[in-house]
Amino acid sequence: MNYTKITIATDSSENKELLIALLSDAGYEGFEETEQQLLAYTAEEAYDEAMLQGILSLVAVSFSAEIVTPRNWNEMWETDIEPVVVDGFCTIRTHFHTIEVATPYDIVITPKMSFGTGHHATTQLMMLGMKDVDFANKSVIDFGTGTGVLAILAGMLGATDITAIDNDEWSVSNATENMIRNNRERVAVARASLEDLPKRQYHIILANINRHILLQYLPDMYELLFDGGLLLMSGLLIADEQLVADAADAAGFSVKLVSERNGWISIKVVKP
């Protein structure tokens, strides 16, 4: 599958945060931030220039677009990506990194056109939110798995029944490869959404997606959890907190913890 790569000229962290949120809602699947640019990726057939121009007009920035192939994406990562250490808790590195790992958990990925390399604040928030959760022998859904790093970490933390789903074919292929690389072959990886799952209940749901999808599926996630089950969400800006917290409350959840990093937040809620 080919992708359209959008290069947006901006050195403003506020602009980047806003654009990532808006473009995520518009279906863009991957982002990379540099000092002077924001790079955004969407499937070639999904690219809508008029819609993009409408979004970018809100912050008056220029952009360029080009088609990239999976091979080009991989070459870019091998040139540019660096290992990530998340607060002494977890290391995320690629298969071509040879470093001394000093954290309890070490995740090795082959990054392709999938979200979840550990560089973004939302992935880090999710991992830190998982740190104090009891995963031992628990059932878990990783909703919007991307590279699969959260499902991999859940397995390392003791979960024994893990389902990792994504609606993107490339992410499913990448996550499957990363499960094997991290000895997590028993994780069930599927191209699916929540409504496609068997009608059963789980102990924990991990959902690092975006506000639009989270709001849409909060009632479904409530029904999929056991009483006392936990939902950990991110892909949210600070400005989203009240809206999502209110929606979680309306769905029946009890909000337990909100954490913030670099303008992004995670929200941990429980089904009473």
N, C-alpha and C positions, 0 to 999 in steps of 0.2 A: 504494500500500500504506500502510495506517495502522500506527502504532506505539503501544505503551504506554510512556509516560514515567513512570519511578519516581523520586520525589524523596525522598532519604534524608537525614535530619537527623543530621549528624555533623561535628565540626570536627577529628576525629582523623585524621592522615595515615596512621597504622597501620591504623585501621579501613577507610579508603578503599582502601588497597592490598589488604587481605585481601578486601574485598567485590568489588573489581574482578576479582580472580583467581577467586573462587567464582562470581560471576555470569557471567563469561566461560565458565567450564566448563559453566554451566547454559544457555548459548545466547544470552546478552545480547550485543548487537552494537555498542553505542556507549556512551561514558561521557564525562561532563564533570564536572570538579571545581571547586567554589567554596570559599571559606573555611569556610562553615557547612554545605555540602551536597555530596552526591554524586548526580548525575543519571545514571540508567541507562535504556537503551532496548532494547526487544525487540519483535518483530513482534506485532501485536495478537492474532493467533490462537495465538501461542506462550505468551502470558502465563498463568502458573500461580500464583495468589496463595498457595496452601498451600505450594508449594515456596519461594516468595520469603520467606514468613514463617519457614519453617524455617531458611533461610540467615541472615536478619537476626536471628533469636533468638540466634545465636552471639555477637553484639556488642551486643544489647539496644538497638537504635535504632528510632525511629519512621519511618514512610514514608507517602507518599500516591501514588496512581496516577491518571493521566489519559491519554486518547487524544489523540495529536497526528497531524496530517496532514503530508505532505511540505511543503506550503506554510508551515505554522506553523514547521516545522524551519528552512526557509530564512530566514524572517524573523528567527528567533532568532539564527542565525549572523550575518546582516547587521548585527544590532544589537550583538552581543557579541564576536565573534571578532577577534583581533588577529594581525598577521603574526608569524611565528616565524623567528628567525635561529638556526641550529644551529651554534654554535661557530665562526662566521666562515666556514663551509664552504658552507652552503646556506640559502636563504631560501624559506619557504613562505608564500604570501600568497593572498588571494582575488582574484577578478577586479574587485572593487569597491575594493581598496586601491590607492592611488597613493602609493608611497613610493620613496625612493632606495635602490636595491639595491646593496650593497657586497660581496656574496659571489660566488664563481665560478659558482654555480649558483642559478638562480631558477625556482622552480616555482609556477605559477599554477593554483589549483584553484577549482572551484565546489563548496563543501562542502554535502553533503546528508545523508542518513541513512547516512553511511559513515564507518568508522574510518580515521584517518590524516590528520589536519589538521596534524600536526607538534607539537602541544602536549604530547602524552603522551611520557613518558620513553622508552617502548619504541620509538616511531618515531624519536626522536632517536638512540637507541643503534644502531638499524639503519643509519641514514644515516652515522653516524660509523664504524661497522664497514665500510661500503662504501668509505669514503674511501681506504683503502690497498689495495684490491683492484683487480687489472687486469681491467677489463671490456672492453677493446678487442677487438672482433670475437667476443665470447663469446656463448654461448646461455644464457638465464636463464629460470627460472620464478619468478614472484612469487606465492607460495601464500598466499591470503587477502589479495587486493590492496587491498580497501577503496576508498579514493579513487584508488588507482593511483600514489601518490607515489613508492614505491620502484621501480616499473617505469619511471616517468618518469626518475628519477635514474639508473637503470641505463643507459637510453638516452643520457642526457646524458654519461655516463662512457664511452660507446663501445660498449656491447653492441649487437649487430645482429640478434639473434634472441631476441625476448622474448615470453614467454607469461604473461599475467596472469590468474589464475583466482580465483573467489570463488563460494561457494554461495548468496549473497544477490543476488536480482535487482536490487535497488536499487543495490547496490555496483557491479554490472557496468555498469548504465546510467550511473552517475556516473563510474566509471573511464574508460569510453569517451569521455564528454564531456571529461574532463580530458586524455586523450591528444591529442584534437584541439586543445584549447586550448594544449598545449605542443608541438605539431608532432611528435607521436609516433604518427601514424596507422598505422604499420606494426606497432605492438605488437598482438599477438593477445589480445583480451580475451574471456573466455568464462565462462559460469556452469557451473562444473565443479569436480571435485575431482581429486586426483592419479590416481586409478584410471581416470578418463575420458580421460587424455592418451594420445596415440600412444606405442607402445612404442619409445622412442628414449632417448638420453642427452643430458644437458645439462652445461654447465661449472659453473653456479652456481645454487643455490636460495636464495631469500630467503623466510623464513617467520616473519612477525610475527603469531602467532595466540594460542594459550594452551597451557599445559602438557599438558592432556588430549589435544588434537589432535596436538601435536608428538610425544608419546610413542606415540600410535597409528600415526603415519605415518613414524617414523624408518626402519624397514626399507624402506619404499617409496621414500623420498627417497634412501637409499643406492643402491638399484637404478637410480634415474633419473640418477645422476651418473656422468660419466666417471671413470676412475681419476685421482686428483689433483684431483677436483672439490671445490668448497667449498659448505658449508651454513652460512648465517648465520641464527640463530634468536633471537627475543625473544618478549615476552608472558609473561615469567617473573619471578617474585620471587626475591630472594636465597635464600630457603628452598628453592627448586626446584633449585638448582645441582647438588647431588650426585646427586639422583635422575635428572635429565636427562643429566648427564655420564655416569653409569653406563649409562643406556639407550643413549646414543650409542656408547659403547665396545662394548656388547654387540651393537649393529647393525653394527659394523665400523669406525666412525669413529675418528679421532684428534682429541682436543680440543686446539685450538691457543690459544684466547684467550677469557677471560671478562671482560666489562666491566660496570660498575655505574653506575647513575644513579638517585638518589632512591628507593632500595629495590628497583629493577628491574634485571634483568641481560640481557645478550645473550651468546650462546655461539657461537663460531665453530669449526666442526669441518671436517675434511678427510677425504675418502675416499682411503686410501693407494694 
